[in-house]
Amino acid sequence: MSKQEPQNQGPELNTRRTALKTGVALGGMAATATMPFWSQLAMGASEELVPFSDMPEGYTVPPVAPGGIHYLDTSRIDSFYTPNDDFYIIQHYNQPQVADADFRLRISGLINNPFELSLADLKSRQKFEIDAGFECGGNSPRLFQGLIGNARWGGVRLVDLLEEAGLQRDGVEVVFYGADKGMEKTRSDLDMEVEQSFGRSMHIDDALNPDIILAYEMNGEPLPLYHGAPLRVVVPGWYGVANVKWLDQIHIQDSRYMGRFMGRDYVTLSKRDIGGEERWEERSVTRIQLKSSIIRVTRNGRDHNITGFVLNDGTPLRSVEVKIDNGPWQQAEIDPASSKYSWKLFNYTWRGARSGEHTIVSRVTDVTGQVQATAEQMPEKPTRWENYAQFPRRVMIS
């Protein structure tokens, strides 16, 4: 049977896939008028990076290390797919090394047919591939939006396994458990610590989305250790925390799952109008909020190119715009090869830039009319999660 492909596929997508298989740098070709958008990300011989004046001098990102956090220098993004060794990493507990031969995925709970699958069992099934980009729920201007990535994921569809398991009527919550574990202190008279596995959940209606996959491949290669080998969940359009790594159990239950990273952490506290009363409300971080950000400015002769990205929950976009200083909003070009859940890279050609420091900002609008919020329009929110406000950048033009 043929593989399921993302929307908007064409010569550009096939070229990207070929480049992945052959090891060619996706942004490494010289840009021409006939080349696809993504190939123009790599700077030409005459093009020069214009440093942001709002970034500290000598800004660098940490190398990938066991137990460490890794984020991108977004000004260096030069390909549609983020290389596996540069895709952002957030780790909550340990990083278990599970041998492929020893791996088992258990499906349990309110189902008619509990079963286990080996990695070989999973790979023997029809493979589904999808482009999906996402960010950490705590991504923010503090790291210059570096907790992001975009990859092509390969695996099996979650909905197929749930249908095979035979969902019972009372099963309303699907819980995903990882093999990574850590100690959590309880708030009780005993003041004890208990070992917990990382876990996240979603309502059954969300879990039946046919685009959710259990991925064993990332950009055409076996899933790397730091990204959850040998199996992780990929929930397109949701923040990264939903994409449970080192997945070893899926459990269906009749009540809401309340583990630390569902009920206490990755919970946004914000004010909301509830029936005419302004109240503080807590809710789990789930779908990606509509967001864009400028990540790079380059000079090519007398012109400047402004590049950025969009991430959201998969709702189609209407436009991306760029504003320079107090000027009007100007339409940017969106990569036409973007698919529903991939990041959407955009470019705006800035002509006639005057010497001096300038402020540049982007905003995105989706087809429902929702416009990316300004910082002033954001809800009052003391927690660190879901930072989707417009992000003004400063550059010095010489």
Secondary structure, DSSP 8 states (H G I E B T S, - for coil): ---B--SS-SHHHHHHHHHHHHT--TT-S---TTS-GGGGSS--TTEEE--BTTS-TT-------TT--B---GGG--SSS--TTTS-B--SS------GGG-EEEEEESBSS-EEEEHHHHHTS--EEEEEEEE-TT--GGGTT-SEEEEEEEEEEHHHHHHHH-B-TT--EEEEEEEEEEEEE--STT--EEEEEEEEEEEHHHHT-TT-EEEEEETTEE--GGGTTT-EEE-TTB-GGGS-SSEEEEEEESS----IIIIISSEEEEEEEETTEEEEEEEE--B---EEEEEEEEEETTEEEEEEEEE-SS--EEEEEEEETTS--EE-EE-TT--SSS-EEEEEEEES--SEEEEEEEEEEETT--B---GGGS----SS----S---EEEEE-
